[in-house]
């Protein structure tokens, strides 16, 4: 845990064992992209409190961008995968063709305010190159482009906005940095 203080009752060995169990469940979850962020336990957060009490926490995000999308159904499927891995229900997990685990997850935030218009090909799961235009912010009065929004890294879009008004600092996209892959698997 990077030299950080270990909360009372949680030894370094217990934390390593818990992180390994979290990693196993994250892989069993079956998402196409998993962000792996081992680190010090923060007892003020629900996941930290869970760890301190011997409960294996994983955090899953599904949906987003102010619209219903296919990730909601995938989220249910992935949750059922965890139940199957824990032998709570019968059946084999439903896994994507490829799974990756990354250590870097980047958020691009709008520099200006305006109306966001995504590029038509930018969808959840789209592979993007660093500096690729993912959308534009336009002035709602003049329709002038006030900002070209570009991917900060090579990666996969894991969350994105749809056409919405935005304030400066609003998130535009979340990108899983594919230059930080630490684990990958191809499934049958």
C-alpha positions as CSV (number, residue, x, y, z in Angstrom):
1,X,0.0,0.0,0.0
2,X,2.8,2.4,-1.0
3,X,4.1,3.1,2.5
4,X,0.8,4.5,3.8
5,X,-0.3,3.9,7.3
6,X,-2.3,0.7,7.7
7,X,-5.5,1.2,9.8
8,X,-5.7,-0.6,13.1
9,X,-6.9,-4.2,12.8
10,X,-5.7,-4.5,9.2
11,X,-2.2,-5.9,8.7
12,X,-0.2,-5.5,5.6
13,X,-0.7,-9.3,5.0
14,X,-4.5,-9.0,5.4
15,X,-4.6,-6.0,3.1
16,X,-2.6,-7.9,0.4
17,X,-5.0,-10.9,0.8
18,X,-8.0,-8.7,0.6
19,X,-6.6,-6.9,-2.5
20,X,-6.1,-10.3,-4.2
21,X,-9.7,-11.3,-3.4
22,X,-10.9,-8.0,-4.7
23,X,-8.9,-8.6,-7.9
24,X,-10.4,-12.1,-8.3
25,X,-14.0,-10.8,-7.9
26,X,-13.3,-7.9,-10.3
27,X,-12.1,-10.4,-12.9
28,X,-15.1,-12.6,-12.2
29,X,-17.4,-9.6,-12.6
30,X,-16.6,-9.9,-16.3
31,X,-16.4,-6.3,-17.4
32,X,-14.6,-5.6,-20.7
33,X,-12.5,-3.0,-18.8
34,X,-11.5,-3.1,-15.1
35,X,-9.7,-0.2,-13.5
36,X,-7.3,-1.6,-10.9
37,X,-6.4,0.8,-8.2
38,X,-4.9,-0.9,-5.1
39,X,-4.0,1.6,-2.5
40,X,-4.3,2.5,1.1
41,X,-7.5,1.8,2.9
42,X,-9.6,4.9,3.6
43,X,-11.9,3.9,6.5
44,X,-14.1,6.9,5.8
45,X,-15.2,5.3,2.5
46,X,-17.7,2.5,2.3
47,X,-15.1,0.2,0.5
48,X,-12.5,0.9,3.2
49,X,-15.0,0.2,6.0
50,X,-15.9,-3.1,4.2
51,X,-12.3,-4.1,4.0
52,X,-11.8,-3.4,7.7
53,X,-14.8,-5.6,8.5
54,X,-13.6,-8.5,6.2
55,X,-16.1,-7.8,3.4
56,X,-14.7,-7.9,-0.1
57,X,-15.7,-4.6,-1.8
58,X,-15.9,-4.0,-5.6
59,X,-17.3,-0.9,-7.1
60,X,-19.1,-1.1,-10.4
61,X,-20.4,1.8,-12.5
62,X,-23.0,1.2,-15.2
63,X,-24.9,3.6,-17.4
64,X,-24.2,7.3,-17.5
65,X,-24.3,10.2,-19.8
66,X,-27.8,11.1,-18.8
67,X,-29.4,8.3,-20.9
68,X,-30.2,4.7,-20.6
69,X,-27.8,2.6,-22.5
70,X,-26.8,-1.1,-23.0
71,X,-24.3,-1.0,-20.1
72,X,-27.2,-1.3,-17.7
73,X,-28.0,-4.8,-19.0
74,X,-24.3,-5.6,-19.0
75,X,-24.1,-4.5,-15.4
76,X,-26.9,-6.9,-14.4
77,X,-25.1,-9.7,-16.3
78,X,-21.8,-8.9,-14.6
79,X,-23.4,-8.8,-11.1
80,X,-24.9,-12.2,-11.8
81,X,-21.3,-13.3,-12.7
82,X,-20.2,-12.4,-9.2
83,X,-23.0,-14.4,-7.7
84,X,-22.0,-17.4,-9.8
85,X,-18.3,-17.0,-8.8
86,X,-19.4,-17.0,-5.1
87,X,-21.6,-20.1,-5.8
88,X,-24.7,-18.1,-4.7
89,X,-26.5,-19.1,-7.9
90,X,-25.9,-21.8,-10.5
91,X,-24.6,-21.3,-14.0
92,X,-21.5,-20.3,-15.9
93,X,-20.4,-16.7,-16.1
94,X,-21.1,-14.7,-19.2
95,X,-17.9,-13.1,-20.3
96,X,-17.0,-10.7,-23.1
97,X,-14.7,-11.7,-25.9
98,X,-11.8,-9.8,-24.3
99,X,-11.2,-8.4,-20.8
100,X,-8.5,-6.0,-19.8
101,X,-7.4,-4.5,-16.5
102,X,-5.7,-1.0,-16.5
103,X,-4.1,1.1,-13.8
104,X,-4.9,4.4,-15.4
105,X,-8.3,5.9,-15.9
106,X,-8.5,9.5,-17.2
107,X,-11.3,12.0,-17.1
108,X,-11.4,14.7,-19.7
109,X,-13.2,17.8,-18.4
110,X,-14.6,20.7,-20.5
111,X,-12.4,23.8,-20.4
112,X,-15.3,26.0,-21.5
113,X,-19.0,26.0,-21.1
114,X,-21.3,25.3,-24.0
115,X,-23.5,22.7,-25.6
116,X,-21.6,19.4,-26.1
117,X,-21.9,17.6,-29.4
118,X,-20.1,14.2,-29.5
119,X,-18.5,12.9,-32.6
120,X,-21.0,10.4,-34.1
121,X,-18.6,7.4,-33.9
122,X,-17.8,8.0,-30.2
123,X,-19.7,5.4,-28.3
124,X,-19.1,3.4,-25.1
125,X,-16.3,0.9,-25.9
126,X,-14.9,3.0,-28.7
127,X,-11.1,2.8,-29.0
128,X,-9.6,6.2,-29.3
129,X,-6.1,7.6,-30.0
130,X,-4.4,10.3,-27.9
131,X,-5.5,13.7,-29.2
132,X,-8.4,12.3,-31.2
133,X,-11.4,14.6,-31.3
134,X,-14.3,13.0,-29.3
135,X,-16.6,16.0,-29.5
136,X,-17.0,19.7,-29.6
137,X,-18.5,22.4,-27.3
138,X,-20.4,25.0,-29.2
139,X,-21.7,28.3,-28.1
140,X,-25.5,27.9,-27.7
141,X,-26.2,31.3,-29.2
142,X,-23.8,31.5,-32.1
143,X,-23.1,27.8,-32.8
144,X,-19.4,28.7,-32.9
145,X,-17.1,25.8,-31.8
146,X,-15.6,27.0,-28.5
147,X,-13.6,23.9,-27.7
148,X,-12.5,20.7,-29.5
149,X,-12.6,17.9,-26.9
150,X,-9.7,15.4,-27.4
151,X,-8.9,12.2,-25.8
152,X,-6.0,12.7,-23.3
153,X,-4.7,9.2,-23.9
154,X,-4.8,6.1,-26.1
155,X,-7.7,4.2,-24.7
156,X,-11.3,2.9,-24.6
157,X,-14.3,5.2,-23.9
158,X,-15.9,3.8,-20.7
159,X,-18.2,6.8,-20.0
160,X,-19.3,9.7,-22.1
161,X,-21.7,12.5,-22.3
162,X,-24.4,12.8,-24.9
163,X,-25.7,16.0,-26.3
164,X,-26.0,18.2,-23.2
165,X,-25.3,21.7,-22.0
166,X,-22.1,21.8,-19.9
167,X,-20.3,24.1,-17.5
168,X,-16.6,24.5,-17.4
169,X,-15.1,21.5,-15.5
170,X,-17.9,19.1,-16.4
171,X,-16.8,15.7,-17.4
172,X,-16.9,14.9,-21.1
173,X,-15.4,11.4,-21.3
174,X,-13.7,8.8,-19.1
175,X,-11.0,6.8,-20.8
176,X,-9.4,3.6,-19.8
177,X,-5.7,4.1,-20.7
178,X,-4.7,1.1,-22.8
179,X,-1.1,2.0,-22.4
180,X,-1.5,1.0,-18.8
181,X,-2.8,-2.6,-19.3
182,X,-1.6,-4.9,-16.5
183,X,-3.8,-8.0,-17.3
184,X,-5.8,-9.2,-20.2
185,X,-7.6,-12.3,-21.2
186,X,-9.4,-13.5,-24.4
187,X,-12.5,-15.6,-23.7
188,X,-14.0,-18.2,-25.9
